């Protein structure tokens, strides 16, 4: 029997500036602020079809997609005491974005 996929909510917890990640950046990238794609507290819904929500960054989606798929199909992560939830980030090394991903 195949279980029905769940809807998820992705919340932008925090965007980081390079100087919050490094004392001295490992490369000279010029002046950079936080990621401009998102706003802190912004929410996205992943429908049962599992498609990337409109307005979501494709690079970030690729980074968190394995977690999205695990939670969609009712998997959990043993290192979190709360079932149906995870906290992950995109892999932008200079200005990462932290996401909370949860079943709804």
C-alpha positions as CSV (number, residue, x, y, z in Angstrom):
1,X,0.0,0.0,0.0
2,X,1.4,3.4,-1.0
3,X,1.0,6.2,1.5
4,X,-0.4,9.5,0.4
5,X,2.1,12.3,0.3
6,X,1.8,15.1,2.9
7,X,1.8,18.8,2.4
8,X,4.8,20.7,3.9
9,X,5.4,24.2,5.1
10,X,8.9,25.7,4.6
11,X,9.6,28.8,6.7
12,X,12.6,31.0,6.2
13,X,14.2,31.2,9.7
14,X,17.1,33.4,9.0
15,X,19.3,34.8,6.2
16,X,23.0,35.3,7.1
17,X,25.4,38.0,5.9
18,X,29.0,36.8,5.1
19,X,30.3,38.7,8.2
20,X,28.0,36.6,10.4
21,X,29.5,33.4,9.0
22,X,33.2,34.4,8.8
23,X,35.6,36.7,10.6
24,X,37.4,37.0,7.2
25,X,35.7,35.6,4.1
26,X,37.8,32.9,2.4
27,X,37.4,34.6,-0.9
28,X,37.0,38.2,-2.1
29,X,33.4,38.4,-3.2
30,X,33.0,42.1,-2.8
31,X,30.2,43.7,-0.8
32,X,27.4,41.2,-0.1
33,X,24.4,41.3,2.1
34,X,21.9,38.6,2.9
35,X,20.2,36.6,0.2
36,X,17.7,38.8,-1.7
37,X,15.5,36.0,-2.8
38,X,13.8,35.5,0.6
39,X,12.6,37.5,3.6
40,X,13.0,36.2,7.2
41,X,9.7,34.6,8.3
42,X,8.5,34.0,4.7
43,X,6.5,30.8,4.2
44,X,6.1,28.4,1.3
45,X,3.7,25.5,0.9
46,X,4.8,22.3,-0.8
47,X,1.7,20.6,-2.1
48,X,1.2,16.8,-2.3
49,X,2.7,16.8,-5.8
50,X,6.1,17.7,-4.3
51,X,6.8,20.5,-6.8
52,X,9.0,23.4,-5.9
53,X,6.8,26.3,-4.7
54,X,6.6,29.4,-6.9
55,X,9.2,32.0,-6.0
56,X,11.5,29.5,-4.3
57,X,15.2,29.5,-5.3
58,X,16.1,26.5,-7.5
59,X,19.5,26.2,-5.9
60,X,18.1,26.1,-2.4
61,X,15.4,23.7,-3.5
62,X,18.0,21.3,-4.8
63,X,19.8,21.6,-1.5
64,X,16.8,20.7,0.7
65,X,14.9,18.4,-1.7
66,X,16.0,15.1,-0.1
67,X,14.6,16.4,3.2
68,X,11.4,17.6,1.5
69,X,10.9,14.1,0.0
70,X,11.5,12.3,3.2
71,X,9.0,14.4,5.2
72,X,6.5,14.3,2.3
73,X,6.3,10.5,2.6
74,X,6.1,10.6,6.4
75,X,9.7,9.9,7.2
76,X,11.3,11.4,10.3
77,X,14.9,12.3,11.3
78,X,16.1,10.5,14.5
79,X,18.3,13.4,15.6
80,X,15.2,15.6,16.0
81,X,12.9,14.7,18.9
82,X,10.0,16.3,17.1
83,X,8.6,14.1,14.3
84,X,7.8,15.6,10.9
85,X,10.2,18.5,11.1
86,X,13.7,19.4,10.0
87,X,16.0,22.5,10.0
88,X,18.3,22.8,6.9
89,X,20.0,25.4,4.9
90,X,21.0,26.2,1.4
91,X,24.6,25.7,0.5
92,X,25.5,29.3,-0.3
93,X,28.8,29.3,1.5
94,X,29.0,33.0,2.1
95,X,25.3,33.9,2.9
96,X,23.3,30.8,3.8
97,X,19.6,30.8,4.4
98,X,18.1,28.6,7.2
99,X,14.8,26.8,6.6
100,X,12.4,25.0,8.9
101,X,10.6,22.3,7.0
102,X,7.5,20.7,8.5
103,X,4.6,18.4,7.7
104,X,1.2,20.2,7.9
